[in-house]
Amino acid sequence: MNDKELSSLLKYSSPRELYIVTWNNLLKVLFCPFKVTVLNKVGQLKKGQIVLVEEVKITNDLKTVYIIKGVAYYYYHFDILSE
């Protein structure tokens, strides 16, 4: 995806919210900050630690990234804790 296509896509998204589909097929929006559990040690984060996602971004190849304490981590290192 080139930069023009990416910028076109991003004008419809917000770094402060994330849409998820729940276990019972409901669409839900999470607003930052939201809680996640660390699945495996990554960077300065320890397995089992609960942290807050400050922002949600995407990379040029459309992978979701969570900003936690100012550092970017791929989404697959975490499990979302939603009420």
C-alpha positions as CSV (number, residue, x, y, z in Angstrom):
1,M,0.0,0.0,0.0
2,N,1.4,3.4,-1.0
3,D,1.3,6.5,1.2
4,K,-1.6,8.0,-0.7
5,E,-3.8,4.9,-0.3
6,L,-2.8,4.7,3.4
7,S,-3.7,8.4,4.1
8,S,-7.0,7.9,2.3
9,L,-7.8,5.0,4.6
10,L,-6.7,6.8,7.7
11,K,-9.0,9.7,7.2
12,Y,-11.9,7.4,8.3
13,S,-10.2,6.2,11.4
14,S,-9.2,7.5,14.8
15,P,-6.2,6.6,16.9
16,R,-8.4,7.0,20.0
17,E,-10.9,4.2,19.3
18,L,-10.9,0.5,18.3
19,Y,-13.8,-1.5,17.0
20,I,-14.0,-5.1,18.0
21,V,-16.3,-8.0,17.5
22,T,-17.2,-9.7,20.8
23,W,-17.5,-13.5,21.4
24,N,-21.3,-13.2,20.8
25,N,-20.9,-11.4,17.5
26,L,-21.6,-7.9,18.7
27,L,-19.7,-4.9,17.4
28,K,-18.3,-2.8,20.2
29,V,-16.2,0.3,20.2
30,L,-13.4,0.7,22.8
31,F,-12.2,4.2,23.6
32,C,-8.6,4.8,24.6
33,P,-7.3,4.3,27.1
34,F,-8.5,0.6,27.4
35,K,-6.9,-2.2,29.3
36,V,-5.0,-5.2,27.9
37,T,-3.1,-8.1,29.3
38,V,0.4,-8.9,28.1
39,L,0.5,-12.4,26.7
40,N,4.3,-12.8,26.4
41,K,7.2,-10.7,27.6
42,V,7.8,-7.9,25.1
43,G,10.0,-4.9,25.5
44,Q,9.7,-3.7,29.1
45,L,6.3,-5.4,29.6
46,K,6.0,-8.6,31.6
47,K,3.7,-11.6,30.9
48,G,0.4,-11.2,32.7
49,Q,0.9,-7.5,33.3
50,I,-2.2,-5.3,32.8
51,V,-1.5,-2.1,30.9
52,L,-3.4,0.8,29.2
53,V,-3.4,1.3,25.5
54,E,-3.0,5.1,24.9
55,E,-3.5,5.0,21.1
56,V,-4.2,2.6,18.2
57,K,-2.2,3.0,15.0
58,I,-1.5,0.9,11.9
59,T,1.7,0.2,10.0
60,N,2.2,0.7,6.2
61,D,1.4,-3.0,5.8
62,L,-1.9,-2.6,7.8
63,K,-0.8,-4.3,11.0
64,T,-2.4,-2.9,14.2
65,V,-0.1,-1.3,16.7
66,Y,-0.9,-0.3,20.3
67,I,0.9,2.7,21.8
68,I,1.6,1.9,25.5
69,K,3.6,4.2,27.6
70,G,4.8,6.0,24.4
71,V,6.1,2.7,22.8
72,A,4.5,0.9,19.9
73,Y,3.8,-2.8,20.2
74,Y,2.0,-5.2,17.7
75,Y,-1.5,-6.1,18.8
76,Y,-0.9,-9.8,18.9
77,H,1.2,-9.5,22.1
78,F,-2.0,-8.6,24.1
79,D,-5.4,-9.7,25.0
80,I,-8.1,-7.0,25.3
81,L,-9.9,-6.8,28.7
82,S,-13.4,-5.5,27.9
83,E,-16.3,-5.2,30.3
